[in-house]
Amino acid sequence: MELTSGYKRTEAGVIPDDWDVTHLAKVAEVRGGIAKNSNVTILDPISVHYLRVANVQDGFLDLSDLSKIEISQQDLKRYSVLPGDVLMNEGGDLDKLGRGAIWQGGFSPCVHQNHVFVVRCKSQLLPEYLDVWTGTQPARKFFLLAGKQTTNLASISKSSLGELPVGLPSLSEQRVIATALSDVDALLSGLERLIAKKRDLKQAAMQQLLTGQSRLPGFSGKWEVKRLGELTEMGSGGTPLSSVSAYYDGDIPWVSISDMTKGGKVIESTERTLTSLGLANSPAQLFPAGTVLYAMYASLGECSIAGMPLCTSQAILGIRTDSNLNAEFLFYFLTSLKTAVKSLGQQGTQSNLNKGMVQDFRLALPSLSEQVAIATALSDMDAELAALEARRDKTRALKRAMMQELLTGKTRLV
């Protein structure tokens, strides 16, 4: 592909002619961390905060579970993390290798584990710019190639990390690029906090409304406690032999646990489908639209509603409600039990429920009109959450597009 005038192709990707290309070790000091060793006697010990791989996420630090370590006064300076240091993980999943964040000095003193590198930038490189550069395509490609892959994890050495190619504009351009992307990060952080708050509010509303502790305006009267088996018909699913191709790729949607975890509240599409022959040659049965689907093992307690006629795997129970129970109200009731049912599950190769256990669930039942009103109120909260999550996802896509433009010099801010 022919290059646009004013640009050059480098190991850091296509960048403007006036940008430099260098390796990380030339513009920053890569420092290894301290290895925890309970067999070593520590002279003149001091207890300090200790950053581990679990604390260093992609673009942010999770300090909710920060450990402490005893270290000698002599080693404190050598392993201390200073404000402005860029933290990068030495190991982990291959696609997350080299992920990092900037240490702002939340605790002092603080040291870092040997599986977390400290990258201390020199005068030619701003930490904020390096932090966003590690998310570029050339940087991610470098980590994928330089990482040493084991069965489940990957790692990168200190010397290999020093070979990371960096496209280097002037300090002033580094600053404006980092600032522009930081503004988007701030917007994303605000959306994440708002989403978390709305989720907490919804959880509280479910607890209050589904137990009658709070009543919606216009409703009164006592609720009646019922056994779920009195109000429903339940049926298990099944799986045709996977070796018989004639059983699959038909026009009958077949729901697996992964469809439920990905599909959300209402299942309107499935990864796999059955033929009529496949349905006839398996224990699966066809459930009508509106059937509540309930995971009996694997993702125990996961719940969805059939948005169309469908059948399911044997891991999923189909629950059809009678005229006294609103299906959406039942969906929210079962969803509210998700944490509790994990302790109820029978233990085997994996925790599981059975049909009799679900039939024996007790629920407090208001009038049908109040059930509908409660389900509508909670559904409205779901819709608000979905809108916020869609806005967050669009903002993430915007950031990726901005990174592609700014960190390749296609768009110049100075």
Order of alpha helices (4+ residues) and beta strands (2+ residues): beta-beta-beta-alpha-beta-beta-beta-alpha-beta-beta-beta-beta-beta-alpha-alpha-beta-beta-alpha-beta-alpha-beta-alpha-beta-beta-alpha-beta-beta-alpha-beta-beta-beta-beta-alpha-alpha-alpha-beta-alpha
